[in-house]
Amino acid sequence: MSTSPLLIYALHSGNLYGTERMALATAQGLAREFDCVIMAPEGAALAEARRLGFTVAPFAGAAEFAVALWKLLRNKRRVAFFATGVMHSSICLALNTFRRREISHLHLVHGGAQESLSYGRKKKLNGRAVRFVAVSAFVRERLIANGVAEGQISVVENFLTDERVASAPQRKSFDHAGVPRLLVISRLDPEKRVDTLLEAFERFPELRRFHVRVLGRGWDEDQLRERARRANLPIEFPGFEPHVDAQLAASDLLVHLCPAEPFGLAILEAMAARIPVLTPDSGGAGALIEPGVSGFQFHAGDAGDLAAAILRIDRLSANKINGVLEAAAQVLGTRFGQKGRVAEYRALIEGNYA
């Protein structure tokens, strides 16, 4: 039996969106020091965890989760427990009143548009032996606004693993002006505001020379697809794509649309693929780039300003865009680099055993 401490990462979703991709990246960064187990409902996240060589513990519902966690806690005295759901943190706390393990309990908060679900419920863990980890200053602000104890919150921004950056397909350097191939990576839910892009294309015919691929699924998918079809817009909706690297490298500009995005992991993935990013000037996503230096921005929710920004970027010289990409690469390697962020997680784990 391994003498390494156990790291359990409990995910509330089996999807492979930003939250789940970040969980796997964090586990990869800590895998040399911990025996890592990924807990999640069956789905793309566990499939990827298996591909990466992690031990997995599938569950469906609270009862199965409790049984699986009880068994995992049986053989290790020292455990780092990461969770994204309040239910899973609550179950861990309850079980450990019997198991009495030495647990460093981190509750990861990736945020979302539904305030009560994404932030408000977290205050149920106030005063418990739990450290909240917000993935951005924006998420920290929303937690505090929703009653979470400020003293229990730390911020550790998302990152890409060194392996992911090194292996990412990259678009070749720009050698002429123009960004004709636009890409959106997003859930297709109302709060993501993908409708802003369609409005821009409907109102400004000069955008019709661009081609857009929107990767993702959600409540608005059928409505958005039908709206684009009726207006004969050059926007296609191929669905969810779990591995976006090749799609990014085959594009010229990533367009991020959500005005209240907690973070926006796809922005970092675009940096790795060497394509520029266009973000709203609000939310966590807006804080990931410096406008005109490491990326570009538009006024959140403003279809007219979005159209103007796309056209403005399209006119930039190749040298200007390549300079922005160089700055983005520097930011990716420092602020969003694996070494620094994993060190922050390691320090949090060591400082929160109880």
N, C-alpha and C positions, 0 to 999 in steps of 0.2 A: 504494500500500500504506500502511496506517495506521502511524503512528510510535508509537502507544500500545503499552505493554507488553501482553503476552498473559497472560490469566488462564484457566487450564484447571481446570475443576471435574469431577473423575472420581467418578462414583457407582457403587457396587457393585450397586444395585438400580434397576430401571426403574419401581418403584411411585411413588406420590405420597403417602407418609405423611410424618411429621414431618421425617425426615432430608432427604428430597428437597425438601419445601417450603422448608426452611431454606436449602438450597443455592441455590435459585432466588432467595430473598430476599437472600442475601448477594451473589450475582452482580448483582442489581438495584442494590444499594447501591453497588457498585463499578464499575458499567457506564460511568460518565462518564470514568473514569480508565484503564480497561483494555478491550481487545478480549476479550470473554468467550466461551468455548466450553464447552458442557456435554457431557460424555461419559457415556453410560449405555447399558445394554441398551434396546432398543426397548420402549416402554410409555408409561404415563401421564405420567411425568416428562418425557420428551422431547417429548411432545405439548404439554405446558404450556410447556416451554422454547421451542418453536417459536412458540407463541401470543404469548409475551412478546418475540419478536424476536431470540432468541439464536441464534448459530451452534451447530449440534449435530453430534456425531460418534458415531453409534451403533456398538456393538460387541457381539459375542457370543463371550465367552471371552477367555482371556489373549492368544492369538496375534493376534486381531483388534485387541485393545486396544493391543498393542505396535506394530503396524503403523500404526494411526491416530495414536498419540502420536508416533511417529518422524516422521511427516509434519508434525504440528503444530509440532514443535520445530525444523523445518527453517528457518523464515523469521524467527524472533525470537531475538534474543540474550538478552533479559531476560524471564523468565517467572515468574509466580506459579502454583504448582501446588498445588491442593487435592485431597485424596483422602479417601475414607471406607473403602477396603479396603486391607489390608496388601499384597495382591498388586499393586495398582495403584501404591502407593508404591514397592514393590521394583522393579517394572518401570521406573518413572521413574528411579530411582537408577541402575539398570543401563544404561539407554539413554544417560544423560547422561555416562557414562564415555567415550562415543564422541562425542556431540554437544557436550559441554563448554559448555553454556549456563549463564548466571547465573540460578540458580533459587532462589526462596524457596519452600520446601516445607513446607506445613502439612498435617498429618494430622488430620482432624476425627474426634472420637470422640463419637458420640451415645449409645453404650452400649446395654445390653440385658440380658435376664435370664440369658442363657447366658454365664457368666463367662469360660470359656475362649475362646469365639469373640468376644465383645464387648470383652473387656479383655486376657485372657491372651496372645493372639497378638500384641498390639501391641508386646510387649517385643522382638520380632524386629527392631524398628527402633531399639532403644537404641543410642546411640553414633553413629548416622548423622546426616547433615545434614537432620534432620527435626524440626519443632516440633509436638508434640501439642497440639491445641486441644480441651479438654474443654468440653462445653456446660453444665456445672454443677459445683459443688463436690462433689456426690455422685459424679459421673463421675470427677473427679480422684481422689477417695479410692479408688474401685474400681480405677483404673489403678495407683495406687501399691501397693495390696494385691496386685495381680497381677504385680508385678515391673517395671513400667514406670519408667524413670528419672525421679525427681521433678523434677530440674532441666530436663527437656525439656518439661514440661507447663505450659501456660497455660490459663486459664479465660476463655472468652468466652460469655456466656449468649446463648441464642436471643432473637430479637426479631421484630417484625412491621414491614414497610416502612411508611413514612408513607402511601404510596398505598393499601396494604391497609387500614390503619386508617381512612383518610378515606372509602374507598368501601364499607366493610363495612355491610351492612344491620344495623339496630339494632332491638332490641325496644323498644317504647315503655316509658316509665317505669311502674313498678308504681303502680297506684292503689288496690289492695286487697291484703289478705293472700292467700297461697296460691300454690303452685308446682306446679300439676297436671301440667305437661308436662315430663318429664325426658328428657334426652338423654345418651347415652354414645357417645363416639367412640373406638374402640379396635380394634386387631387382636384377633381372637378366638382367642388362644392361651392355654394354661394359665397362664402366668406373669402374664397381664393380670388374672386373678382376676375376670372378669365373673360367674363363678359365685357370688361373694359377694352380688351384687345379687339373683340368683334365689333364693338361700337366704333373704335378708331378706324377699322377697315371699312365699315359701312359709311362713315362720314367723310372719309378722305380717300377718294379714288386713286390718288397717286401711290397709295400703299399696295395697290393690287399687283404690282410687279414683284412684291416679295412673296416668298412661299413659307408657310408656317406649319410646323408639326407640333401638336399638343399631346404630350405623353401623360396619361393618367386616366383614372376612372373616378366616378362619383355621382352624386345625385343629379348634377346638371349636365351629365354627359350627353344624353339623348337630345335635350333641349338645345344645347350649344351646337351639336352636330347638325341638327335640323335648321337652326338659324343660319349657320354658315352655308348650308346647301341652298336654302331659299334665296339667299343674297348672292349666291355664286362667288363666295369668297375663297381665296386660295389658302384655306386653312383646313388641315386634315386632322382627324382624331383617331390615331391607330390603336389607342388603348394604353394599358399599363405596360411598361417595359422595366423589368427588374434590374437589368444591366444597361445603364445609360451611357457608358463611356464611349462606345462607338458612335452612338447617336450624337453626342456632343462634338466629337472630333469631326463629324461630317457636317457641322453647322457653322454659321458665321457669327451668331449673336444669341445668347441666352436672354430671354425676356422673363423677368420675375414680376408678378402682378399683385400679389396679396399685400394690402396696406398694413396689415397687423400680423405679419409673419413673425413667429417667435425667433427663428434663426434663418433657415434657408440653406440646407446642406448642398443643394444642387449648385449653388453659387460657388462653393469651394470646388466642386467637381468640374465646373466650367473652367475655373482657373487652372486646374490640373490638365484639362484638355486644350488649353491655350486658345480659348475663345472669350471675347469680351462679354460682360454682363451689363444688363440694364435693369435697375431695381427701382421700386418706389422710394420716395424720400421719407419714409416712416417705418416704424416697426423694427424688429431685429434685423431683417434683411437690409434695411437702409443703412445700418451701422457697420455692415461688413466691408464696404468699399468707401474710398475717398473719391467723390465725384470728379471726373475729369483726370484723375491720377491713376487709380486702380480699377476703375469701372465708370459707369454712367448712371444717371438718375433722371426720373420724371416725377411730376407732382402726383402723389398717390391718388388713384381713382379718377384721374383726369384724362379722358380719352384723347382730347385735343393735344395735351402736352405729351402724352405717350406717342402720338403720331409724329409730333414735331421732333421728339428725341430720336425716334427711329430714323427719320429722314436726315437729321443732323449727323448721326453716327455714320450713315451711309455715305455722306459726303466727305468724311474725314480721310486724310491721306493714309496710305499704308504705314508710313513711318510713325504717325501719331498713334494708330491702333496698336502697332507692335510695341511702342513705348508703354502704353497702358498695360499690355500683357506682361511686359517685363516687371512692372511695378506690382501687378497682381501676383506674379510668381514669387516675388520677394515676401509679400504679405502671407502667402500660403505657406512658405517655408519657415516663417518666424511666428507670427501671431497664431496661425492655424496649423502649426507643425506638431507632429506626434510627440516629440521628446518633451516639450514644455508642458503640454496638456496632460500627458500620462504622469509626469512628475507631480502635477497638481492633484490628480486622482490618488496617486500613491500617498501623498501627504495627508489628504483627507481621510483615507482608509486608516492610516496609522494613528491619526489624531482622534478617531471617533469610535474606537473599540469600547464596548461597555458590557 
